[in-house]
Amino acid sequence: MQTRIAFYITAHGFGHAVRSLAVIQELREIQPGLEMIIVSDIPDILIQQNSTKAIFLRRRRLDVGLVQLDSLRFDLAATKRQLLELYRNREALVSEEANFLRSHKVSAVFCDIPFLPFVAASRVGLPAIGMGNFTWDWIYREEAFADPDWQLIVSWIRESYRHCGLFLQLPMHGDCSVIPRIMDVPMVARHARHTPHQVRTFLGVEPGQKITLISFTDLTLEPAAQDRLETIRDSLFLYRRPLQFSIANGRCVEDEALSYADLVGAADEVITKPGYGIVADCLVHGTPMIYSDRGPFPEVPILVEAMAAHLPVVFLPSEELYAGNWEPAIRQLREQPRSQPQIRGDGARVCAERILAHLG
């Protein structure tokens, strides 16, 4: 019987999708005949940029994550409302997924890291594997101390996660102990296909010019802020869609010949918010980081600790980020010596091997 895995991927941020797609790529290399379905609401562009072969996408969202006001701020009240709606519809949602798994003859479920699909997999009798560096009950737990609605939500999420048969726990993780069986794996990260020199040559970067990669899912800068970036004349600011800027020393890089990891590896610094995907990419390439705050998100201190332990880093307050006052942070970062961290970055391969071993 043909093995078919359904990959349920949260649409919260891009990092979950990027690392899950890296695992899918490794699975294809190890077992080319394996069939895979993605169940998510992630943007099509992410799949196009991080997959060498088309993957069937069933557009469905089965978790909330955190409702974002923009790339840095989130709305807890809206998050709770959406989670309560999900809770009220939980039986219908689980039944729908169970029917989907049966009708499409799915052999196993993989989650990064929605919780409801674990319940559906259990109902159908399928093996269910999770991967991540946190679980959503851990993210929401602080809200549950004084709010009965959040207590209900967290309790329900924990109950759902207990149906996970194996959790592949990534480095830089929070408390994932709600899941019964945990296996530690190395960091999942993207790897550059081209050297920094090749990237600079391809882009026509002038000798002596520095590359600053702007890495956000969303960042809107007023004209005055963009004017300030233009005064940093020795920096070429690179970015990718959906970001849009109008700066003389900026460039949107959409050429398929260059992967995002190529840009990270070639950059003199990355300016971003702390998220697993970009932190992992910077760690494996040794790329210095300027990071801004993103609210009281429990993952952030863990990521910042790892960044500071292995990379040159500078903190840029969000008000300075939005004002375009980046030059002092850039100058401060460039004064720090750059080195290559000795960190394993083959987690995608290891996860693929663990998944296949678990499925027998």
N, C-alpha and C positions, 0 to 999 in steps of 0.2 A: 504493500500500500504506500502511495506517495505521502511523504512527510510534508505537512503544511503547518507553518507557525503563524499565528496572528500576533502582531506586535502592537500593543496598546501604548501609545506615547503621549504624555501630557503635552499640551500646547503652551504651558507656562514657560516663557522664555524659549531660547533656541538651543540651549546646551543639552537638554534631554534628547531632543531629536537628533542633534549632531552625533552624540555618542552612540545612540541606538543605531543610527545609520552606519556608523563605523563597525559595529558588531555585525550588522547585516552583510556588509561587504566581506568581512572575514568568513562568515558562514558560507557565502557564495563561493569563496575560494576553496574552502575545505570540502564542501559538498555541493557542487554546481547544480545538481538536480533538485535541490531543496526549494520548495515553494513558500513564498512569504507574502503576507498581507499586512499592510499598515492600517490601523484603525486610530484615527487622530484628526485633529483640526489644524495641523501644522501647515504653514504656507507651502505651496507647491515648489517655490523657489529653493527651499531648503533641501528638498529631495533632489532636485535637479543639480544643485551645487555639490551634493555629498553622496551621490550614487552614480556609478558608471553604467547602470542598467535600470530600465523602467521597473517600478514596483507598483502594484495595484494599491490604490489608496481608497479606503472606505471612510468618507468624511463623517466622523462622529466624535463628539466630545463627551467624555464620561467622568471628567473631574473638573474642578474649578481652578485649582492652584491658588493664586492670589490675583484678584482683579486689579489691573494696573491703571493708574491715572496717566502715567507716562513711563518712560524707561526706568525712572528712579523711584517713583512714588506709587504706593498701592492703597486701595480702598477696602479697609477691613469690614465696614458695614455692608458694602455691596458683596463682598466675598461671603459673608455669613448668609445673606439673603439667598444667594445662588446655591450655597451648600444645603440650606434648608429645603429649597425646591428640589434639589437632587435627592435629598433624604425622603421627601414625600413621595417621590416617583421611583424609589429604589427597586420595588418589586417588579414593576413594569420594565424598568431598564435592564435588570438582571435577566428577566425572562426573555427579553428581546435579544440580548447578547447570547444567551444559551441557545436560542433558536438559530442565531447566525452561526455559531460554532458548529452546531449539528449539520445545518443545511450546506455549509461550505466544507464539510469534512475536515475541519481543523484538527490537527494532531496535538498541538500544545499552544499555550498562551505565554507571552512574554510581556512584562509591564515595566515601564520606566515613567512614572511609578504610580499610575492610577490604581485605585484599590477595588473598585467594583468588578473589574474583569476577573479578579481572583475568585469572587463568589460565583460568577457565571461558570468559570472553568470547573470549580468544585461540583457545581450542580450537574455538569455534563460528564464529570469523571475524567477530566483532562489534567495532565501535569501543568503546573503553573510556576513560572520562574520570574523573579523580579531582579532589577538592577538599579542601583542608585547610591547616592551618598546621604540621603535622608528619606524619611517617610512623612506623609502629610500630617499624621497625628502629632509628630514631634514639632513640626512647624507651627501648628495651631495651639499647642498645649498651654502656652502662657495665657491665652485668651480664656481658657476653660476654668481657670481658678475662681473667677467671680461671675461667670455668665452661664446660666443653665442651658441656653441654646448651644453654646460652644461645647459644654460638657456632653450634651447629647451627640453632637457632631463628632467629637474626638472619640467617644466610646464606640460609635458606629464604625468609624474608620479603622480603629484598632481591631475590632471584630472581623472586619473584611480582610485586613492584611494577614490575619492568622490562617487564611486559606492558601497562602503562598507556600509552595513546597520547597523552594530554594531561593535564597536572596543573595545575589552577587554584590557584595558590599565594596564600593569604591573607596579609595583614600579620601581624606578630607571629609569624613562622614560625621553625621550627628548620631543620635541614639536611635538605632533601628531595631532595638531588641524586641519589639512587638512581634517580629517575624520569627517563627520557631527555629528555622535552620538558616544560618548565615555562613557564607564562605567569602573570605577576603580575596580580592583580586587586585592586580596592579591598575594604575591609572589608564583610563581610556582617553586618548587624545588623537588629534589629527597630526599628520606628519608631512612636512614640506616635500614636494617632489623635485623642487629646483633649489639650487644654492642661492644665497643672498645676491651674489654677483650676477647670476643668471637673471634673477628677478629685476634687479636694478637696470641691467642692460636691456631687457625686454621692455621695461617701462620708460627707458630713456632718461633715467635719473642722472643729473649732473654730478660729477665727482665732487665730494665734499658736502653735498646736500644730504640732509637727514630725512628719514622717513618716519612720520608719525601716523600710526594706524588708529583711526577713530572707530571703536568697536562698541556699538550700541544697537539695540533693535529699534530704538526710536530716540531721536534727539533733535529738538527744534531750537535753533539759535536765532535771535533777533539780528537784524542787519548790523547793528552796532557791535554785537559780539563777533560776528563774522569779520567785520573790519579789523578788529583787534587780532584775529588769527592771521590776517594778511600781513601784519607787521612783523611776524616771526618769519623772516625772509629765508632763513636757512633750513626751514622745515617744508617738506612736501607732505600735505595731509591726504592720506589715502582712506577711502571708505567704500562701502558697497550698499546697494539698495537694500532696504527702503530709505536709507539716509539720503538727504538732499541738502547740498550747500551750494552757495555761490561765492566762492573765494578763488582768487587768482592762483594761489599756491595750493589748491585742492584738486583732487582727481577721483572720480568714481571709477573703480576698476571692475569691469564686468566681463573681461576676456576669459573665456573658458579654459584657456591654456594655463592660467594661474589659479591655483586653489586658494582658499582662505588661509590654509596653513602656510602656503608659500609667502603670503603677505605678512603673516605673523613672524615667520622666520627671518624675513628680510628687513623688518621694521627695526628702527633704533629704539623705539618705545611704542607702547600701546596705551591709549587712553580709553578707559572703560569703567564699568561698574564691576564689582566682584561677583562673578558667576562661574559655576563649575567649568563650563566649556572653554571660555577664554582663559581662565586661570590655568587649566590643564595644558592648553596649547602654548601659553607663554612659558610654563615650567619646562616642557620638553624641548623648547627651542632656546631657553635662556634669555627671553626677551624682557627687558625692564618694563615696569608697569606704573602708570599714573592712574589712580583709582579714586572714584567719588563715592559718596555715601548713598545708600539705597534704602534708608529707613530701618526699623528694628526687625530685620530678617535674621532668624537664628543661624543661618548658614554662614553669614558674612564674617563673623569673627574667626571661624575655623579656616575659611579661605584666606583671609588676610594674614593669619598666623603662618600658613604655608607659604604664601607669597613672600613675606618678609624674611622667612628662614632661608630662602633659596635665591631670591632675586633682588635687584635694586628696585625699590618702590618709593613712591611719594604720594601722599594723600592730597586730593584737591577737593575742597568743600563744594557742595552742589551749587551754591550761589556763585562761586568763582567759575565753575564749569559753564553755567548758563550765561554768565557775563562775558565769556571768552577770555578771561584772565588766566591763560594757560602758560604763558611764557615763564613766570618764576618757577613753576613746578617742573617744566621741561628743562630749564637750566640746572635746577637742583638735581634732577635725576641724572643728567649727563655727567655730573661731577663724580658720580659713584662708579666704581669699577664693575664691568660686566663679566660674568663667569657662567659656565655651563653647569647647571645642577645635574647631579648623578641620580636621576630618578627614572625608574622603569616606566615606559610609556606604551607597553605592549598589551594593555588590558583588553583591547578589543579582541585580539586573537585568543587570549586566555578565556575570556567570556564565551566566545564562540565554541571553544573546545569543551568548556564546562557544560554549556547548553546541550551539545550533542551527546556528551557522556551521560548527562542526566536523563536524556530521552532514550538512551540505550541503543 
